[in-house]
Amino acid sequence: MDRTERFYKIDQLLNERRHASFAQIQEALGVSRATVKRDLQYLRDRMNAPLVYDRDAGGYRFAAPARHAPKYELPGLWFNSSEIYALLMMQDLLEEVQPGLLGPHIAPLQARLRSLLGSREDDPGDVSRRIRILHAAKRRTDLRYFELIASTLLKRRRLAIRHWNRGRDEETEREVSPQRLVYYRDNWYLDAWCHLREEIRSFAVDAIRHATLVDRRAREVARRDLDAVLGAGYGIFSGARTAWARLRFSPEHARWVGAEQWHPDQHTTREPDGGLLLELPYSNPTELVMDILRHGAGVEVLGPPELRRRVHEELELARSLYAGPD
């Protein structure tokens, strides 16, 4: 860690423990004795830290500042990308919470988040204005059955649901054993054992048109079995049987795709002309086809033939929309 981070570490250590020995400070910082001495002296002399050595406690502590002493203030320390993303995401999610039982508990948490965002000599409101997190393709719908689903999930009971299939524009009624809730691409999904199909299925929560509690014990599915089915292929619409897609991206599109992870088990190969060969497993091609089409002429499906044919059919249908007189 750099020197500014060490200052914050010392400050945190002394505020949490009230006092800390030289050895404890050195261990927390992971630096030499000489570096610790320089840091402590710098805090006292340059940053006006009311830092004293307490012989009775056998360590350093912060004393009460003198009445007219210069103000002690740490230098600015910015968040890294994952920290600022986590803080702003938490703030964003909490602002969406509707009034309810959690209100009294959420308010202090929101205040704490604001203080964290402003703890680097910055106005927390200004941080939110200057840094934005945009949610792409988020379906803003009324998740009226979310609480019931979460409750039955934790109580290990079954649900009777009426689910709308967007692809076929039809509803089916089925009994399911909820296994877990998944937040994926800004939308909620329920992984469950479907007693109608006798297999593991994933349901978009916002597409559940009706749900009621079934007072029967939910069937338990091992996590490894869920992952084997729902994590085997590409995206949320996966399954147990997988094939391997081979996609070749043009040099221009490769500059973006080369830094992306489409699947944890993917393989990428750089080609001499700057193009990229991406290989990844999939089962249900629905979501994979949508992402392939985003790249238009910048990607070619090399295999398998079924996937290549599916993409070709979609492109032909799209072309037909624009065929005709100019």
C-alpha positions as CSV (number, residue, x, y, z in Angstrom):
1,M,0.0,0.0,0.0
2,D,1.2,3.6,-0.6
3,R,1.9,6.1,2.1
4,T,-1.6,7.7,2.0
5,E,-3.2,4.3,2.5
6,R,-0.9,3.7,5.4
7,F,-2.0,6.9,7.1
8,Y,-5.7,5.8,6.8
9,K,-4.7,2.3,8.1
10,I,-3.1,3.9,11.2
11,D,-6.0,6.2,11.7
12,Q,-8.5,3.3,11.5
13,L,-6.4,1.1,13.8
14,L,-6.2,3.7,16.5
15,N,-9.8,4.6,16.3
16,E,-10.9,1.0,16.5
17,R,-8.6,-0.2,19.2
18,R,-8.1,3.1,21.1
19,H,-4.4,2.3,21.2
20,A,-2.0,0.1,19.4
21,S,1.6,-1.0,20.0
22,F,4.4,-0.2,17.6
23,A,4.5,-3.9,16.7
24,Q,0.7,-4.0,16.0
25,I,1.0,-1.0,13.7
26,Q,3.9,-2.5,11.9
27,E,2.1,-5.8,11.4
28,A,-1.0,-4.0,10.1
29,L,1.0,-2.0,7.6
30,G,3.4,-4.8,6.5
31,V,6.4,-2.4,6.3
32,S,9.7,-1.9,8.0
33,R,10.2,-0.3,11.5
34,A,11.9,2.7,9.9
35,T,8.9,3.3,7.6
36,V,6.5,3.1,10.6
37,K,8.6,5.7,12.5
38,R,8.5,8.0,9.5
39,D,4.8,7.6,9.1
40,L,4.0,8.3,12.8
41,Q,6.3,11.4,12.7
42,Y,4.7,12.7,9.5
43,L,1.2,12.3,11.0
44,R,2.3,14.3,14.1
45,D,4.4,17.0,12.5
46,R,2.9,17.5,9.1
47,M,-0.8,16.5,9.5
48,N,-1.3,17.7,13.1
49,A,-2.4,14.3,14.3
50,P,-2.8,14.4,18.2
51,L,-0.8,11.2,18.3
52,V,0.9,10.3,21.6
53,Y,2.7,7.4,23.2
54,D,0.9,6.0,26.2
55,R,3.4,4.3,28.5
56,D,0.7,2.8,30.7
57,A,-1.1,1.2,27.7
58,G,2.1,0.4,26.0
59,G,1.1,1.9,22.7
60,Y,0.1,4.9,20.6
61,R,-3.3,6.6,20.8
62,F,-5.0,9.8,19.8
63,A,-5.2,12.4,22.6
64,A,-7.9,15.0,22.9
65,P,-6.9,17.9,20.6
66,A,-5.8,21.1,22.2
67,R,-8.3,23.9,22.1
68,H,-6.4,26.0,19.5
69,A,-4.5,23.2,17.9
70,P,-4.4,23.0,14.0
71,K,-7.0,20.7,12.6
72,Y,-6.0,17.1,12.0
73,E,-7.2,16.0,8.6
74,L,-6.1,13.1,6.4
75,P,-5.3,13.8,2.7
76,G,-7.8,12.8,0.0
77,L,-7.9,9.1,-0.9
78,W,-10.1,8.1,-3.8
79,F,-12.0,4.8,-4.1
80,N,-10.9,2.2,-6.5
81,S,-13.4,1.1,-9.3
82,S,-14.9,-1.8,-7.4
83,E,-15.4,0.2,-4.2
84,I,-17.1,3.1,-5.9
85,Y,-19.3,0.7,-7.9
86,A,-20.3,-1.2,-4.7
87,L,-21.1,2.0,-2.8
88,L,-23.1,3.6,-5.6
89,M,-24.9,0.4,-6.3
90,M,-25.9,0.0,-2.7
91,Q,-27.1,3.6,-2.6
92,D,-29.1,3.1,-5.8
93,L,-30.7,-0.1,-4.6
94,L,-31.6,1.5,-1.2
95,E,-33.3,4.5,-2.9
96,E,-35.6,2.1,-4.7
97,V,-36.8,0.4,-1.5
98,Q,-40.4,1.2,-0.9
99,P,-41.6,2.3,2.6
100,G,-42.0,-0.8,4.8
101,L,-40.8,-2.6,7.8
102,L,-37.1,-2.1,6.9
103,G,-37.5,1.7,6.8
104,P,-36.1,2.5,10.2
105,H,-33.1,0.1,9.6
106,I,-32.4,1.4,6.1
107,A,-32.2,5.1,7.0
108,P,-29.1,4.7,9.2
109,L,-27.5,2.6,6.5
110,Q,-28.2,5.3,3.9
111,A,-26.7,7.9,6.1
112,R,-23.6,5.8,6.5
113,L,-23.3,5.4,2.8
114,R,-23.5,9.1,2.3
115,S,-20.8,9.6,4.9
116,L,-18.6,7.1,3.2
117,L,-19.1,8.8,-0.2
118,G,-18.2,12.1,1.4
119,S,-15.4,10.9,3.6
120,R,-12.7,11.9,1.1
121,E,-13.3,15.7,1.3
122,D,-16.0,15.4,-1.3
123,D,-19.7,16.2,-1.2
124,P,-21.5,12.8,-1.4
125,G,-24.2,14.5,-3.6
126,D,-21.4,15.7,-6.0
127,V,-20.0,12.2,-6.1
128,S,-23.3,10.8,-7.3
129,R,-23.7,13.6,-9.8
130,R,-20.3,13.1,-11.3
131,I,-20.3,9.3,-11.4
132,R,-23.2,7.4,-12.9
133,I,-24.1,3.7,-13.0
134,L,-26.6,3.0,-15.8
135,H,-28.7,-0.1,-15.8
136,A,-29.1,-1.4,-19.3
137,A,-32.2,-3.5,-20.2
138,K,-33.6,-3.4,-16.7
139,R,-37.2,-4.3,-16.7
140,R,-39.0,-1.9,-14.4
141,T,-42.1,-3.9,-13.5
142,D,-44.1,-4.6,-10.4
143,L,-42.6,-7.6,-8.7
144,R,-45.8,-8.2,-6.7
145,Y,-44.9,-11.8,-5.8
146,F,-41.3,-11.2,-4.9
147,E,-41.9,-11.3,-1.1
148,L,-44.0,-14.5,-1.3
149,I,-41.3,-16.1,-3.5
150,A,-38.5,-15.1,-1.1
151,S,-40.5,-16.3,1.9
152,T,-41.3,-19.7,0.5
153,L,-37.7,-20.0,-0.7
154,L,-36.3,-19.5,2.9
155,K,-39.1,-21.6,4.5
156,R,-38.5,-24.4,2.0
157,R,-42.1,-24.6,0.8
158,R,-43.6,-25.0,-2.7
159,L,-45.2,-22.5,-5.0
160,A,-48.0,-22.7,-7.5
161,I,-47.3,-20.2,-10.2
162,R,-48.7,-19.0,-13.5
163,H,-45.8,-18.1,-15.7
164,W,-45.8,-16.1,-18.9
165,N,-43.4,-17.4,-21.6
166,R,-42.4,-14.3,-23.6
167,G,-41.1,-16.2,-26.5
168,R,-44.3,-18.1,-27.1
169,D,-46.6,-15.5,-25.6
170,E,-48.4,-18.1,-23.5
171,E,-49.0,-18.8,-19.9
172,T,-48.6,-22.1,-18.1
173,E,-49.5,-23.2,-14.6
174,R,-47.1,-25.3,-12.6
175,E,-46.0,-26.2,-9.1
176,V,-42.3,-25.5,-8.3
177,S,-39.9,-26.0,-5.5
178,P,-37.9,-22.7,-5.2
179,Q,-34.1,-23.2,-4.9
180,R,-32.5,-19.8,-5.2
181,L,-33.1,-16.2,-6.5
182,V,-30.6,-14.9,-9.0
183,Y,-30.1,-11.2,-10.0
184,Y,-28.8,-11.3,-13.5
185,R,-28.4,-8.4,-16.0
186,D,-30.5,-6.2,-13.8
187,N,-33.4,-8.6,-13.5
188,W,-34.5,-11.2,-11.0
189,Y,-34.9,-14.9,-11.8
190,L,-36.1,-17.9,-9.7
191,D,-34.2,-21.1,-10.1
192,A,-36.6,-23.9,-9.1
193,W,-37.5,-27.6,-9.5
194,C,-40.5,-27.7,-11.8
195,H,-42.8,-30.5,-10.8
196,L,-44.7,-30.3,-14.1
197,R,-41.6,-30.8,-16.3
198,E,-39.7,-32.8,-13.7
199,E,-36.5,-30.8,-14.2
200,I,-34.7,-27.7,-13.1
201,R,-36.0,-24.5,-14.6
202,S,-35.3,-20.8,-14.3
203,F,-38.2,-18.3,-14.3
204,A,-38.1,-14.6,-14.8
205,V,-39.8,-13.2,-11.6
206,D,-41.4,-10.3,-13.4
207,A,-43.1,-12.9,-15.8
208,I,-44.8,-14.7,-12.9
209,R,-48.4,-13.6,-13.3
210,H,-49.7,-15.3,-10.2
211,A,-48.3,-17.2,-7.2
212,T,-49.7,-18.9,-4.2
213,L,-48.2,-20.9,-1.4
214,V,-48.4,-24.7,-1.5
215,D,-48.1,-26.1,2.0
216,R,-45.9,-28.9,1.0
217,R,-42.2,-29.4,1.7
218,A,-40.1,-28.1,-1.3
219,R,-37.9,-30.7,-3.1
220,E,-34.3,-30.0,-2.3
221,V,-31.8,-29.9,-5.2
222,A,-28.1,-29.9,-4.6
223,R,-26.2,-26.8,-5.5
224,R,-23.8,-28.8,-7.7
225,D,-26.9,-30.1,-9.7
226,L,-28.2,-26.5,-10.1
227,D,-24.9,-25.3,-11.3
228,A,-24.5,-28.3,-13.6
229,V,-27.7,-27.4,-15.4
230,L,-28.0,-23.6,-15.1
231,G,-24.3,-22.8,-15.1
232,A,-23.3,-25.2,-17.8
233,G,-24.3,-23.2,-20.9
234,Y,-24.3,-19.6,-21.9
235,G,-26.5,-17.1,-20.0
236,I,-29.6,-17.6,-17.9
237,F,-31.3,-19.9,-20.5
238,S,-29.0,-22.8,-20.1
239,G,-29.4,-26.6,-19.6
240,A,-27.5,-29.8,-18.9
241,R,-26.7,-30.7,-22.5
242,T,-24.2,-28.3,-24.0
243,A,-22.5,-27.7,-27.3
244,W,-19.5,-25.5,-28.1
245,A,-20.0,-22.3,-30.1
246,R,-17.1,-21.1,-32.3
247,L,-17.3,-17.4,-33.1
248,R,-14.9,-15.4,-35.1
249,F,-14.8,-11.7,-34.5
250,S,-13.4,-9.1,-36.9
251,P,-10.3,-7.2,-35.8
252,E,-12.4,-4.2,-35.0
253,H,-14.9,-6.1,-32.8
254,A,-12.1,-8.2,-31.3
255,R,-10.8,-5.1,-29.6
256,W,-13.9,-5.0,-27.4
257,V,-14.7,-8.7,-27.1
258,G,-11.2,-9.6,-26.2
259,A,-11.7,-8.0,-22.8
260,E,-15.1,-9.5,-22.1
261,Q,-16.0,-12.7,-20.4
262,W,-19.0,-14.4,-22.0
263,H,-18.6,-17.6,-20.0
264,P,-16.2,-18.8,-17.3
265,D,-15.1,-21.7,-19.4
266,Q,-14.5,-19.8,-22.6
267,H,-11.4,-20.1,-24.8
268,T,-10.0,-17.2,-26.8
269,T,-7.5,-17.3,-29.6
270,R,-5.9,-14.2,-31.2
271,E,-5.6,-14.5,-35.0
272,P,-2.7,-13.1,-37.1
273,D,-5.0,-10.4,-38.7
274,G,-6.1,-9.1,-35.2
275,G,-9.3,-11.1,-35.2
276,L,-10.5,-13.2,-32.3
277,L,-11.8,-16.8,-32.1
278,L,-14.1,-17.2,-29.1
279,E,-15.2,-20.7,-28.1
280,L,-17.8,-21.2,-25.3
281,P,-20.4,-23.8,-24.1
282,Y,-24.1,-23.2,-24.6
283,S,-27.3,-25.3,-24.4
284,N,-30.3,-23.1,-25.1
285,P,-29.2,-20.7,-27.8
286,T,-31.7,-17.9,-27.1
287,E,-29.5,-15.5,-25.3
288,L,-26.3,-16.4,-27.2
289,V,-28.0,-15.6,-30.5
290,M,-29.2,-12.2,-29.2
291,D,-25.6,-11.3,-28.2
292,I,-24.2,-12.6,-31.5
293,L,-26.6,-10.4,-33.4
294,R,-25.4,-7.3,-31.5
295,H,-22.2,-7.6,-33.4
296,G,-23.8,-7.7,-36.8
297,A,-21.2,-8.3,-39.6
298,G,-18.5,-8.1,-37.0
299,V,-18.9,-11.8,-36.1
300,E,-19.3,-15.1,-37.9
301,V,-20.6,-18.3,-36.4
302,L,-18.2,-21.0,-37.4
303,G,-20.1,-23.8,-35.6
304,P,-21.9,-25.8,-34.7
305,P,-24.2,-25.9,-37.9
306,E,-27.4,-25.6,-35.8
307,L,-26.3,-22.3,-34.2
308,R,-25.0,-21.0,-37.5
309,R,-28.4,-21.8,-39.1
310,R,-30.3,-20.1,-36.3
311,V,-28.3,-16.9,-36.6
312,H,-28.7,-17.0,-40.4
313,E,-32.5,-17.3,-40.1
314,E,-32.7,-14.4,-37.7
315,L,-30.6,-12.2,-40.1
316,E,-32.8,-13.3,-43.0
317,L,-35.9,-12.3,-41.1
318,A,-34.4,-9.0,-40.2
319,R,-33.3,-8.4,-43.9
320,S,-36.8,-9.1,-45.1
321,L,-38.1,-6.2,-43.0
322,Y,-36.0,-3.8,-45.1
323,A,-36.5,-5.5,-48.5
324,G,-38.6,-3.7,-51.1
325,P,-38.5,-0.5,-53.0
326,D,-36.4,2.4,-51.6
